[in-house]
Amino acid sequence: MPEKVIVIGSGPAGLTAALYAGRGDLDPLVFEGSQAGGQLMITTDVENFPGFPDGVMGPELMDRFRKQAEKFAPRIHTVDVSKVDFSQRPFKVWVEADEYETASVIIATGASARWLDIPGEEKLRGRGVSACATCDGFFFRDKELVVVGGGDTAMEEALFLTKFASKVTIIHRRDEFRASSIMAKRATSHEKIEVLWHTVVEEVLGEDEVTGVRLRNVVTDETTEMRTDGYFVAIGHKPNTDLFEGQLALDETGYIELRGDGSTATSIDGVFAAGDVADHVYRQAITAAGTGCQAAIDAERWLAEQE
């Protein structure tokens, strides 16, 4: 007998979908992934999730999500899905050699920030290294910060950080931004923002927290060190959609395309997507949780229509 719904992924979207699907008597089977919990597992203080006036640590918040989901969706497995087949119903989902059939699927595999993978970056993540200004900017009041990137995201991050920082330096390897002209103009004309052109970061410096960056000018090959209190990477996110290439409609950057009718329906009837895997605009825990709720309700209604 096929499952009613399989949830692929965890994080706020996947676990909220599991909670709502469980409460909706769909008895969801949840494959949360071997790296369960999503990006909040590498986030320290979360101060912008409603209901936590004193803030909460990212891993603690995800632990609470999971415990609540387990009340209604007890079949949560910490394994990775290795293959899917959405070409016919029931849909097929594989975990290595084990095959599962399901009437519907909710995808909540999230997205991963792109990193430069330079020395110090991983070691100091959450201690001055960040890929989310709206998540962490508040902690850098009156500090000097650097933002790496040249697209609209980098401009948005830099401009947002000026609300808190005393100075923001955008570091870009070329001599012009890829960002839209209006965003580039806003950033370059801001009194708190400076730009270092033709420059790359080769190392993030610091033992217990970020104290500086080692830079290299790509024209002169000269290496210098610059003091900074925080290092923000804004070179984009990669949606975790490799599993669904050729199965679902994806946009040019790899995000799952939704129908555009306000629902979480994808290009395949009975397959729904929630959270950052389909959201390249907001990418917040609260919005991911909201779409997880939507996806479970959409799946429940769709299944009822099929019957």
C-alpha positions as CSV (number, residue, x, y, z in Angstrom):
1,M,0.0,0.0,0.0
2,P,1.6,3.3,-1.0
3,E,2.2,6.0,1.5
4,K,-0.2,9.0,1.5
5,V,2.7,11.5,1.7
6,I,6.5,11.4,1.9
7,V,8.3,14.5,3.2
8,I,11.9,14.9,1.8
9,G,14.0,17.2,4.0
10,S,13.9,18.8,7.4
11,G,14.5,22.3,8.6
12,P,11.6,24.6,9.4
13,A,9.8,23.7,6.2
14,G,10.1,20.0,6.3
15,L,9.3,19.6,10.0
16,T,6.3,22.0,9.8
17,A,5.0,20.0,6.8
18,A,5.4,16.8,8.9
19,L,3.6,18.3,11.8
20,Y,0.6,19.5,9.7
21,A,0.5,16.4,7.6
22,G,0.5,14.3,10.8
23,R,-2.3,16.4,12.3
24,G,-4.2,16.0,9.0
25,D,-4.2,12.2,9.5
26,L,-1.9,11.6,6.5
27,D,0.6,9.5,8.6
28,P,3.6,11.1,6.8
29,L,6.9,9.3,6.2
30,V,9.7,11.8,6.7
31,F,13.2,11.4,5.3
32,E,14.9,14.3,7.0
33,G,18.4,13.8,5.6
34,S,21.6,12.8,7.3
35,Q,22.4,16.5,8.0
36,A,19.0,17.1,9.6
37,G,17.7,20.5,10.7
38,G,18.7,22.7,7.8
39,Q,20.8,25.9,7.9
40,L,19.7,26.7,11.4
41,M,21.9,23.9,12.7
42,I,25.0,26.2,11.9
43,T,23.3,29.3,13.2
44,T,24.0,30.5,16.7
45,D,21.6,33.1,18.1
46,V,18.2,33.3,16.4
47,E,16.5,36.6,17.5
48,N,13.9,37.0,14.8
49,F,11.7,33.9,15.2
50,P,8.4,34.9,16.8
51,G,7.7,33.4,20.3
52,F,11.3,33.7,21.5
53,P,11.7,37.2,23.0
54,D,15.1,36.4,24.4
55,G,16.3,34.6,21.3
56,V,17.1,31.0,20.9
57,M,20.1,29.0,19.6
58,G,19.5,27.6,16.1
59,P,20.1,23.9,17.0
60,E,17.8,24.3,20.0
61,L,15.0,25.8,17.9
62,M,15.3,22.9,15.4
63,D,15.2,20.4,18.3
64,R,11.9,22.0,19.4
65,F,10.6,21.8,15.9
66,R,11.5,18.1,15.7
67,K,10.0,17.2,19.1
68,Q,6.7,18.9,18.2
69,A,6.6,17.2,14.8
70,E,7.3,13.8,16.4
71,K,4.0,14.1,18.4
72,F,2.1,14.0,15.1
73,A,4.5,12.4,12.7
74,P,6.5,9.7,14.5
75,R,8.1,8.1,11.4
76,I,11.0,10.5,11.0
77,H,14.1,8.8,9.5
78,T,17.6,10.5,9.5
79,V,18.5,9.2,6.0
80,D,19.1,10.7,2.6
81,V,16.9,10.1,-0.4
82,S,19.1,8.8,-3.2
83,K,16.6,8.8,-6.2
84,V,13.0,9.7,-7.1
85,D,10.7,8.9,-10.0
86,F,7.8,11.3,-10.5
87,S,7.0,10.1,-14.1
88,Q,4.0,8.0,-13.0
89,R,1.8,7.4,-9.9
90,P,2.3,6.2,-7.4
91,F,5.5,8.1,-7.1
92,K,8.7,6.2,-6.2
93,V,11.3,7.3,-3.7
94,W,14.5,5.4,-3.0
95,V,16.8,5.4,0.1
96,E,19.7,3.5,-1.4
97,A,18.2,0.1,-2.3
98,D,15.0,0.5,-0.4
99,E,12.1,1.6,-2.6
100,Y,9.0,3.4,-1.3
101,E,5.7,4.3,-3.2
102,T,3.7,7.3,-2.3
103,A,0.6,9.2,-3.5
104,S,2.1,12.6,-2.9
105,V,5.5,14.2,-2.0
106,I,6.5,17.3,-0.2
107,I,10.0,18.5,-1.0
108,A,11.8,20.6,1.6
109,T,15.4,20.0,0.9
110,G,16.4,23.7,1.3
111,A,19.3,25.6,-0.1
112,S,22.9,26.0,0.8
113,A,24.9,29.2,0.9
114,R,27.8,29.3,-1.5
115,W,31.1,29.7,0.3
116,L,34.6,30.6,-1.0
117,D,36.0,27.5,0.9
118,I,39.1,29.5,2.0
119,P,41.1,28.9,5.3
120,G,39.3,30.2,8.4
121,E,35.8,30.4,6.8
122,E,34.4,27.2,8.2
123,K,36.3,27.4,11.5
124,L,34.8,30.8,12.3
125,R,31.3,30.2,10.9
126,G,28.8,31.6,13.5
127,R,31.7,33.6,15.1
128,G,31.9,36.5,12.8
129,V,31.5,34.5,9.5
130,S,28.0,34.6,8.1
131,A,26.1,34.2,4.8
132,C,22.9,36.0,6.1
133,A,22.9,39.7,7.0
134,T,19.2,39.7,8.0
135,C,20.0,36.8,10.4
136,D,23.2,38.1,11.9
137,G,23.5,41.8,11.2
138,F,22.1,42.9,14.5
139,F,25.1,41.4,16.4
140,F,27.5,43.7,14.7
141,R,26.3,47.1,15.9
142,D,29.1,49.8,15.5
143,K,31.4,47.2,14.0
144,E,33.5,47.2,10.8
145,L,32.4,44.5,8.3
146,V,33.3,43.1,4.9
147,V,30.9,41.7,2.3
148,V,32.2,39.5,-0.5
149,G,30.3,39.6,-3.8
150,G,29.2,41.7,-6.7
151,G,25.6,40.9,-7.4
152,D,22.3,42.2,-6.2
153,T,22.5,40.0,-3.1
154,A,25.8,41.5,-2.1
155,M,24.4,45.0,-2.5
156,E,21.3,44.2,-0.5
157,E,23.4,42.6,2.3
158,A,25.8,45.5,2.4
159,L,23.0,48.1,2.5
160,F,21.2,46.1,5.2
161,L,24.4,45.9,7.3
162,T,24.8,49.7,7.3
163,K,21.9,49.9,9.7
164,F,24.2,48.4,12.4
165,A,27.8,48.6,11.3
166,S,30.0,51.7,11.4
167,K,31.6,50.8,8.1
168,V,31.0,48.1,5.4
169,T,33.6,47.3,2.8
170,I,32.4,45.4,-0.3
171,I,35.2,43.2,-1.8
172,H,34.9,42.3,-5.5
173,R,37.3,40.6,-7.8
174,R,36.3,42.6,-10.9
175,D,36.2,46.3,-11.7
176,E,32.4,46.5,-12.0
177,F,29.4,44.9,-10.3
178,R,27.1,42.3,-11.8
179,A,24.3,43.9,-9.7
180,S,21.6,45.9,-11.3
181,S,22.6,49.5,-11.9
182,I,20.1,50.9,-9.3
183,M,21.4,48.5,-6.6
184,A,25.0,49.2,-7.4
185,K,24.4,53.0,-7.3
186,R,22.6,52.7,-3.9
187,A,25.6,50.8,-2.5
188,T,28.4,52.8,-3.9
189,S,26.8,56.2,-3.0
190,H,26.2,55.1,0.6
191,E,28.4,57.0,3.1
192,K,29.1,53.9,5.1
193,I,30.1,51.7,2.2
194,E,33.5,51.5,0.5
195,V,34.5,49.2,-2.3
196,L,37.7,47.3,-2.9
197,W,37.9,46.4,-6.6
198,H,40.1,43.7,-8.2
199,T,40.4,42.0,-4.8
200,V,39.8,38.5,-3.5
201,V,39.8,37.2,0.1
202,E,42.3,34.4,0.6
203,E,41.9,33.8,4.3
204,V,39.7,34.8,7.2
205,L,41.8,35.6,10.2
206,G,41.1,35.0,13.9
207,E,41.2,32.3,16.6
208,D,37.9,32.4,18.4
209,E,36.3,35.2,16.4
210,V,36.9,37.1,13.2
211,T,39.7,39.7,13.5
212,G,40.6,40.3,9.9
213,V,41.0,39.0,6.3
214,R,44.0,38.4,4.1
215,L,43.4,40.0,0.7
216,R,45.1,39.7,-2.7
217,N,44.8,42.3,-5.5
218,V,44.3,40.2,-8.7
219,V,46.0,42.9,-10.9
220,T,49.2,43.5,-8.9
221,D,49.2,40.2,-7.0
222,E,50.0,42.2,-3.8
223,T,48.8,40.6,-0.5
224,T,47.6,42.7,2.4
225,E,45.8,42.1,5.7
226,M,42.7,44.1,6.7
227,R,41.1,44.3,10.1
228,T,37.4,43.5,10.3
229,D,34.9,42.4,12.9
230,G,32.8,40.3,10.6
231,Y,32.9,38.6,7.2
232,F,29.7,38.2,5.1
233,V,29.7,36.0,2.0
234,A,27.1,37.1,-0.5
235,I,27.9,35.0,-3.6
236,G,24.5,33.4,-3.8
237,H,22.8,30.2,-2.6
238,K,22.5,26.8,-4.3
239,P,19.1,25.1,-4.0
240,N,19.5,21.4,-3.0
241,T,17.7,20.2,-6.2
242,D,20.2,17.8,-7.8
243,L,17.8,15.0,-6.9
244,F,15.0,16.5,-9.0
245,E,16.7,17.5,-12.2
246,G,14.8,16.0,-15.1
247,Q,11.8,15.3,-12.8
248,L,10.5,18.8,-12.0
249,A,10.6,22.2,-13.7
250,L,13.5,24.2,-12.2
251,D,14.4,27.8,-12.9
252,E,17.7,28.8,-14.5
253,T,19.4,28.9,-11.0
254,G,18.0,25.5,-10.0
255,Y,15.1,26.5,-7.7
256,I,11.9,24.5,-8.0
257,E,9.3,26.4,-10.0
258,L,5.9,26.7,-8.4
259,R,2.6,27.0,-10.3
260,G,2.2,30.7,-9.4
261,D,-1.3,30.3,-8.1
262,G,-0.3,31.0,-4.5
263,S,0.0,27.3,-3.7
264,T,3.1,25.1,-3.2
265,A,2.2,22.9,-6.2
266,T,5.1,22.1,-8.6
267,S,5.0,21.2,-12.3
268,I,3.9,17.6,-11.3
269,D,0.4,17.1,-9.8
270,G,0.8,15.7,-6.3
271,V,4.4,17.0,-5.8
272,F,4.7,20.1,-3.6
273,A,7.7,22.2,-2.5
274,A,8.3,24.3,0.6
275,G,11.0,26.4,2.1
276,D,14.3,27.6,0.6
277,V,14.3,25.0,-2.2
278,A,11.7,27.1,-3.9
279,D,12.3,30.5,-2.3
280,H,15.2,32.6,-3.5
281,V,13.7,35.9,-2.2
282,Y,13.1,35.6,1.6
283,R,15.0,32.6,2.8
284,Q,14.0,33.0,6.5
285,A,13.0,30.3,9.0
286,I,9.6,31.9,9.6
287,T,8.7,31.9,5.8
288,A,10.0,28.4,5.4
289,A,7.8,27.2,8.2
290,G,4.9,29.0,6.7
291,T,5.3,27.3,3.3
292,G,5.7,23.9,5.1
293,C,2.3,24.5,6.6
294,Q,0.9,25.4,3.1
295,A,2.5,22.4,1.5
296,A,0.9,20.0,4.0
297,I,-2.5,21.6,3.5
298,D,-2.1,21.6,-0.3
299,A,-1.2,17.9,-0.2
300,E,-4.1,17.0,2.1
301,R,-6.6,18.8,-0.2
302,W,-5.1,17.4,-3.3
303,L,-5.3,13.8,-1.9
304,A,-9.0,14.4,-0.9
305,E,-9.8,15.5,-4.5
306,Q,-8.2,12.3,-5.9
307,E,-10.4,10.2,-3.7
